[in-house]
Amino acid sequence: MAEVEKGCELFSAGHRACGGCGPALAARLLLKATGENVIIAAATGCMEVFSTPYPETAWAVPWIHSLFENCAAVASGIEAALKRQGRTEKVVCIGGDGATLDIGVLCISGAFERGHDITYICYDNEAYMNTGIQRSGATPYGASTTTSPAGKCSRGNPRPKKDMPRILAAHGAPYVATASIAYPNDFVQKVERAINTPGPCYIQVHTPCCTGWGFESGETLNMAKLAIETGLWVNYEMVDGEVVKAKKVMRKPVEDYLEKQKRYRHLFKPARQDDEIAKIQAIADANAKRFGIDIKKKESSE
Amino acid sequence: MLEFMEGSHAVAEIVKRCRPQVIAAYPITPQTHIVEDLAQMVANCEIDAEYITVESEFSALSACLGASAAGSRVYSATTSQGLALMFEVCFNAAGMRQPIVMTIANRSLGAPLSIWNDQQDSISLRDSGWLQFYAQDNQETADLHMIAYKVCEDHDVLLPAFVCFDGFILSHTYEPVSLPTQEEVDAYLPAFNPYQRLDAAAPLSFGMYATPEYYTEFRYEIDQALYRAKDAFVRAGREFGEQFGRDYSALVEGYRLEDADTALVAMGSICGTAKDAVDEMRAAGRKVGLLNIRMFRPFPAQEIADALKGVSTVAVLDKNISLGSGGAVGTEVKAALYGSGISVYDYIIALGGRDVRKRDIAAVVDLAEKGEGDMFYGLRTEVL
């Protein structure tokens, strides 16, 4: 346990994330939204490792890491203890997509079903980045990872992303949202709403990983923005299980996003895989239809 | 005042009086009566605690860890497969120095599935950094809970503990038990005073990762804290005796060991049967005694060596098997007596709920005195 030095940011500089790290930006924005009166329960993963090598910590708020898969259960206990002690800190979990969509589902499902007053933030960089870019349940269709590599008889990850927001909305979560680091104010507002909504709330924030996805470190925000603009990521809110708001866009073709990332390189080289690109386009089209995000002519973005 | 009650109920009653603020547990036979009783106490507002009905044992201990780190006294109970599911959290909770007290209603581990008693579950966590106490009867079970909180929360210790009592044999058995009043417990066990806690007013980071430059020293400090727990236990056990008249300051307890040639060594409820068997053998002129190991972690090697000084033969009753090696208690007793010249024999006995009778104990003593040991006792060769 290390003493925390207060800086001007609650998530301080000097941590060990890669240059251009999307999750690091999400952490900084998260604490801007929560302020000081918060306790963070973190899952094992990139963010935990780059921010807390003993005896240094980047967190100027109380922070606890136990294991990979149990931060929602740890948070359940913290919330119960605070309640019994009459304390006011908000309890916020933070875990990557592997911790959240895969190994931690049991603990998250239990915590949400029981209705603890916690907010769970999943920073989604779409693979196990800390261990070397292995596929997770959040890896998108067609992405090449070290465990779903493209090859002679593989075109990358064979499955679409698991729909965790809908799974948690089905638990009766009063507030579920997706967000993107490309839209920081939107993310901050969603965190504020989540922590001030009684009961278990969930936000899945899209955090591109330049190392894992294969793009220049200066392009992180552009990549996050392109995911939104192509309809492969949709920023929306669900209140009591119903989608109430989704960010509208003038959609671009998905290849504008795919061709800039090495994880999709096999779709373009050595030969262009039109059928695969069409399948990914169909995913974006389905997203657009489900959330109604297409801007019709003369309609402005929300 | 002695009251006639089920072992599990005695545990629930004493836990209530220890005032945990957060209880998190998942039902598993034969632990269920404890957590059912506690849930009813919470429902009746007899206990000022949050009861978290977790979805697994893994989450039970994880929730306890979080609540403890937030500064609350916590409680859980489990057994067998549930404890196995907690394996990862057990090591973590000890490493994070959280003084969690958990009752283990000892039960065997599958496969094959068995709900009946042995001590394989808690013994298998012997390397995890948890203190381990084994009770002989329900009075000792109840008393050890109060002592466990006191020892675990001692700032010289700050470690979690298993209070182990044999599933069904004690958990579901009615015995007379003297339970202290709330005021008496409060006088013995002060309110939880966490060494550090998660607190927005004084932010700290808990559970950081350690590079090779630091990891060894963390493990060393945990190991040292375990050894300090011996002294803390002796102090807490003596204070208990002063207040309640039942002294638990001994990490090991000898029974008719004076002038004994052969000593049995055992843990838990089997000691009751062994004491009766010793009495019968003594009446028949045989110089036999018993050593009960009350605290298995930290392992009281010196105390065992001191207690067994003067015997020529030791027979260890092991209600567990470290497959491919032998019984865990026997292995450690042999290490404790290394170089003493005492012959130590190990007997794997009472696995998966098989009854042990006085004549079985006498038969083990016969085997040891003939120099036959390091074996499964009472194998039914006809079904092999």
Contacts between the chains, C-beta under 8 A, distances in Angstrom:
chain1	res1	chain2	res2	distance
A	1	B	196	5.9
A	1	B	204	4.9
A	1	B	205	6.3
A	1	B	206	5.5
A	1	B	208	7.5
A	2	B	204	7.2
A	2	B	205	5.4
A	2	B	208	6.5
A	3	B	204	7.1
A	4	B	203	4.6
A	4	B	204	6.5
A	4	B	205	6.4
A	36	B	200	5.7
A	36	B	203	7.8
A	37	B	200	5.0
A	38	B	200	6.6
A	39	B	70	7.1
A	39	B	198	4.9
A	39	B	200	6.9
A	41	B	66	6.6
A	48	B	209	7.2
A	49	B	209	6.2
A	52	B	205	5.5
A	52	B	208	4.1
A	52	B	209	6.5
A	53	B	208	6.9
A	53	B	209	6.2
A	53	B	211	6.4
A	54	B	208	4.2
A	54	B	209	6.5
A	54	B	210	4.9
A	54	B	211	7.4
A	54	B	214	5.4
A	55	B	208	7.6
A	55	B	214	7.5
A	57	B	205	4.0
A	57	B	208	6.4
A	59	B	203	7.1
A	59	B	205	5.5
A	60	B	203	5.9
A	61	B	200	6.6
A	61	B	203	5.1
A	62	B	198	4.1
A	62	B	199	5.9
A	62	B	200	5.9
A	62	B	203	4.6
A	62	B	204	6.1
A	62	B	205	7.8
A	62	B	206	7.8
A	63	B	198	8.0
A	63	B	203	7.3
A	63	B	204	7.8
A	63	B	205	4.7
A	63	B	206	6.9
A	64	B	66	6.9
A	64	B	69	5.5
A	64	B	198	5.9
A	64	B	205	7.7
A	64	B	206	4.1
A	64	B	207	5.4
A	65	B	205	8.0
A	65	B	206	7.1
A	65	B	207	3.9
A	65	B	208	6.9
A	65	B	209	7.8
A	66	B	62	6.3
A	66	B	65	5.7
A	66	B	66	7.4
A	66	B	89	7.2
A	66	B	92	5.4
A	66	B	96	7.0
A	66	B	207	5.5
A	67	B	62	7.3
A	67	B	88	5.9
A	67	B	89	6.7
A	67	B	92	5.7
A	69	B	58	7.9
A	70	B	58	6.8
A	70	B	59	6.8
A	70	B	62	3.9
A	70	B	89	6.7
A	73	B	54	6.8
A	73	B	58	7.2
A	73	B	59	3.8
A	73	B	62	3.5
A	73	B	63	5.1
A	73	B	66	7.1
A	74	B	62	5.1
A	74	B	63	6.9
A	74	B	65	5.9
A	74	B	66	3.6
A	74	B	69	7.8
A	75	B	66	6.2
A	76	B	24	7.6
A	76	B	52	5.8
A	76	B	54	7.3
A	76	B	59	7.1
A	76	B	62	7.8
A	76	B	63	4.7
A	76	B	66	6.7
A	77	B	22	6.0
A	77	B	24	6.3
A	77	B	52	6.9
A	77	B	62	6.9
A	77	B	63	3.5
A	77	B	64	5.9
A	77	B	65	6.5
A	77	B	66	3.2
A	77	B	67	3.6
A	77	B	68	7.5
A	77	B	69	8.0
A	77	B	70	7.1
A	77	B	74	7.3
A	78	B	66	4.2
A	78	B	67	6.4
A	78	B	69	7.0
A	78	B	70	4.5
A	78	B	198	6.5
A	80	B	21	7.9
A	80	B	22	4.8
A	80	B	24	7.7
A	80	B	50	3.8
A	80	B	52	5.6
A	80	B	63	7.1
A	80	B	67	5.6
A	80	B	72	7.7
A	81	B	21	6.2
A	81	B	22	5.3
A	81	B	50	7.5
A	81	B	66	7.2
A	81	B	67	3.9
A	81	B	68	7.8
A	81	B	70	3.8
A	81	B	71	6.4
A	81	B	72	3.8
A	81	B	74	7.9
A	82	B	70	6.0
A	83	B	50	6.2
A	84	B	21	4.3
A	84	B	22	6.5
A	84	B	48	7.4
A	84	B	49	7.0
A	84	B	50	5.4
A	84	B	72	6.1
A	85	B	21	7.2
A	85	B	70	7.5
A	85	B	71	6.6
A	85	B	72	6.6
A	89	B	198	7.9
A	89	B	199	7.9
A	89	B	200	4.8
A	106	B	55	6.4
A	106	B	56	6.1
A	106	B	58	7.2
A	106	B	59	7.2
A	107	B	55	7.7
A	107	B	56	7.9
A	107	B	58	7.3
A	107	B	59	5.2
A	107	B	62	6.7
A	109	B	55	6.8
A	110	B	54	5.9
A	110	B	55	3.3
A	110	B	56	7.0
A	110	B	59	5.4
A	111	B	59	7.9
A	113	B	55	7.2
A	114	B	52	7.0
A	114	B	53	6.7
A	114	B	54	7.9
